[in-house]
């Protein structure tokens, strides 16, 4: 009997429904934009991009992004290990700020706890510090909220939630929105450290419920336990990307590959398509998830980063330089595809037989 294929929506995460919810949210948020009559606070880039930008003065913009760690927190609780999720919190925010060409400068965090155990809070703080050190940002403050009634569950470990907001600065003439991407530009993909901080709900259901693995199951394929693999911190791309921006290379667009995977490339302003035809082999964790969940390629590439954590779109003649720069920062980089003219902004993965349709990947009809 064929094993039933698992879908993200079946484990409680419905991205289509989320898109509809965002429409209602933006309806009311858009009404706040005219509330400032001095134009300070008016976004210079469309809502829904990786980060928002508001104008500070005649030459400088302020980039802002906010995000959380998601259900990776449950993996930390299962392992009773809390000193790395702070890195994920920093990474999810500063990587988004990078996408508009801004330099991240500071982060504030929000830590909600059931009980403010000092040892636990210190572990969270260590992760935040370690992430900030990599990204070279300060953490001048934040919020520690004790919410015993909201954080009351039967899961193992300490109940908490963690989110942050990153702020960066960008000269107004250096804002990157992907508005000048053209046919023939190439996409350089920077390798992820693994699953990062997206798709953990599906991964946990597949590996622990369907696969009957334990958090401390050692995998020869992974070279460590399943829990250690899932908890591997999200890569922070700030040092590398800032070096590229400061080098004078013309960066046409950038995308942080998080939820929705490579579909994040469609956020750029230019009406272009992307042919991704030279993807490197992703880490073994992805094939494990696909195997145990009997998940099809379309779902895998829509939910997970599949080994690519960040993309940069540049002129073809700059690709070699960018790849060599990435190597100096111990990040593997490859030209994974190229840009084509396409009013529908489709993403094609010909080796997988996939093409994007709206906010989903579908099997290409041949």
N, C-alpha and C positions, 0 to 999 in steps of 0.2 A: 504493500500500500504506500503510495507516494505521500511524503511528509508535506503537511500544509505550510505554505510560505507565510512568513510573518511580515506584517506591515507596521510602520511607525504609528499609524492611526489606531491600530488595534491595541496598542499599549498605552493609549491615552494622549498621544501627541498628534493632533490633526492640523497639519500646516495649512491646508486649504481653508479650514475654519478660522485659523488664526489670521489669514490674509483678510477675510471678511470682517473680523473683529477690528483689525487695524484701520479699515476704512472708516468705521464709526468713530474710532479714537481720533483719527486725524481730522475728521469733520469739526470736532470741538477744539482741538489743539490749534488748528489753522485760524480759528476765530480769536486766538490770543495774540496773533502776530501784529495786528494794528494797534495794540494797546500801548505801544511805545511810539510817541510821535516824533522822536528824534532819530529814528532809524537804528539806534543802538538796540540790539536784540532781534533785529530782522535777519532771518537766516540768509546766507549768501549761496547756499547750496540746497538742493531739494530735500524735503523730509523723506526719510527712508534710505538715505545714503549711509555710509559707515559711520560718519560723524557729522554733527552740525557745525556750522561756522557762523559766528556773528562778528560784525565789524567793531573793532575797538577804537580805531582812529583812521586817519587818512591813508595809512600804509599797512596796518596790522590787523589780522583777524584772530579770533579766539575759537579754537576747535574744542568741541565737547562731545564725549561719548559716555554712555553708562551701560553696564552689563553685570551679570552675575555668573556664578560658577555652575548653576543648574544642578542636575541630579548626580553630578560627580561627587557631590557632598555625601550622597548615600554610600558610595564606594569608600570614601574616607571613614565614614562611620562604621562600615562593615570591618574595616581593617583597624579601627581605633587609632588612626594615624592622621594628624591634622596639620602637619608642618609644611605641606606643599600646596594645599589648595589656595593659599594666598598668592602663590605665583600665578596660578590660573586666573585669579581675579585681576591681577595687574595685567596679565597678557591679553585677556579678552578685551580690555579697554584701551590699552596703549596701541595694540595692533590696529584697532579700528581708527584711532586718531591719525595714525600714519597714513591711512588711505587717502586723506585729503591733502597730503603734503606737509602736514604739521609736525612739529617736534613736540612730543609729549614732555610736559614739565612737572606736573604734579597730579596726584591721585588722592581722593578721599574715599574711605571705605564705610560700609554699613554692615555691621555684624549683629545679627539677631540671635539670641540664645535662649534656651529654656532655663539654663542656670549658668551664671557667670563664674564658672570654675576657673581660678587663676592659672592653673597649669595648662588647661585647654586654651584659654585666651592667649597665653604666651606662645603656644605652638602656632596658632593662627597668625599672630603678629610676626613670628619668625618667617613664615612663608611670604607675608606681605613685604617684609624687609628684603628678602632674597630676590623677589620679583622686582622691587623698586631699584635694587642695586644693579640688576641686569639692564633695566630700562633707563637707568640714570634719571629717576624722578624722585621727588620728595613726597612724603605723606604727612602733610601739616595738621591733619585732624581727621575726624570721622565720627561715627555714632555706634555706641554699644547699647543695644536695646534688650531688656529682659522681657520675654514674652512667653511665660510658661503655659498660658492657655492656648495660644496659637500654635506653639511648637510641642504639642502633646501627641505622641505617636508611640507605636510599639516597635519601631525599628531599633536595631542595635546601635550602641555608641551614644554620643552626645548630640542632642537635637540642636541644629543651628541653620542659619542661612547667611550667605555672604555675597555682597555685591559691591560695586565701586563705580566711581565716576572719574574719568581722566580728562584733563585739560591740557591743551597744547597751543602753541602759537604758530602762525604761518603768515608770511608777507602776502598781501592781497594779490600781488602779481605772481605768486608761486602756488596758488591754490590748484589742486589737481582734482578734477571731476570726471576725467575721461571724455572731455568734450572735443578733443582733437585726435582721437584714435582713428587711424585710417587703414584701409585695405593693405595688407602686406606687413603690418606691424607684427611682432612676435610676442608670445606669452612665455615668460620665464617663470617656472614654478619652483618655489622653495619648499624643501621637504618638511613635513610635519614630524613631530616626535612620536606620533601615534594617533590615538583617537582624539586628543586634545579635550575640549569641554563640550562636545556636541554629540548627540545620539546615544548618550549613556543610558537613557531609559530603555531603548530598544536593545542595546548591548547587554544590559543586565538581565532582561527578560529572556533573551536568547541563551546566554551562557549559563546562567544560574538556574532558570526554570526549565527550559527545554533541554539544554545540554547537560544539566545535572552536575555542573562543575561547582567547586567551592571557591571561595575567595582566595584560599591558600593552596589551591591546586597548582602544582608545579607543571609547567608546560615545556617540554624539550623544544617545541617549535618556537616558543617565545624566549626561552632561555631564562625564565623567571616565573613567578607565580602570576596567575591571572589578575589578581588584585594589584600587584605591583605594576603590571602593564597598563591597566586601566587608570591607575593613579598617576602615571607619568605626567609631569607638568606640561602645560601648553608652551610651545616655543615662543619666546619673545623676540620679535624681528627688528626691534628698534635700532640696535647698533649697526646692523647691516644696511637697513633701508636709509638711515640718516647718512651713512657713508656714501651710498649711491646718490642721494639727493645733493649732497655737498660736493660730489665729484664733477657736477656739471652735465652728467648724462641726462638727456631729455626723457623724462619719465612721462608717458602718456596717460597711464592709469594704473591703479593698484586695487587689489581685492583681498580682503581677509577671508579665507575659506573656512567658514564656520557652519552653522545650520544652513541647510539647502546646498551644501557642497559647492561644486563648481558653478552652480546656478548664480552664485554671488557675482560672477563676472557681468551679468546682465544689468547690474546696478549702474554701470558707467553711462554717461550722458549720450555718447555717440550712438547712433543707430547702426551698429555693426554686429556681425556674428563672429563666433569663435569656433574654429575647428581644432579640437584637442586630439591629436593623433599620435602622440609619442609620450604617453604617460609611463613613468618608471613603475616597477613592480611595488605595490604598496606593502606596508608592514604586515606581518603574519596575523596580527590581531584581526584584520579585516576579513581575511579568508576564513578564519575561525568563526567569526560572527556569521558570515554568509553561509558557511557549511551547517552550523548548528541550527540556524533559523530558516534554512532553505530559502534565503532571500534572493530575489532576482537582481540583476545588475542595475536596473532602473532605480529600484528602491535604495540600493547601496550608495549609488552616486548622488542621490537626492538627500540622503540623511547624513552621510559621513564625508570627511575630507579626502578619504582614499589615498592618503600619503602626501597630499599637497596642502600645506598650511597657509600659504600666501602666494599671490601672483603679482607680477609686475609686467606691464605692457610697455614695450620699448621699440625703437627702430632695430631692424635685424642686425645692423652692423655693430650695435652696442652689446649684443648678447654675450659674446665671448668675454668682454670686460666684466660684465655683471656676474657671470658664472665664476670667474676667477676671484672676484671680490667676495662672493659668498663662501668660497672655499677657505679664505682667510679667517672667516668667522665660524668655521666648522659647520657650515650649512650646505648641504648638497643642493645644487640648483641645476635645472635642465630646461632647455627649450621644449615645452610640451605641446605647442601648437602655434597657430597664427590667426590673424584677423582677416575676415572677409566682409565685403559689403553685404548687408542684410538688414532690410527695414524691419524685419520681425525679430531681430536680435536673438537668433537661435544659437544654441550651443550644440555642436555635433561631436559625438565620440564614435567615429567610424569603426574603430577596432572593437568596440563593444556593441555596435549596432544601435546606438542611442541618439536621440535628438530631443532637445527641449521643446516643450509645448506649454506655454504659460509658465507656471512655477513648478513644473514637473518634467522628469525625463520619461520618454516613451520609447518603446522598441521601434526602430525604423522598419518600415515596410519595404521589403526587397522583392 
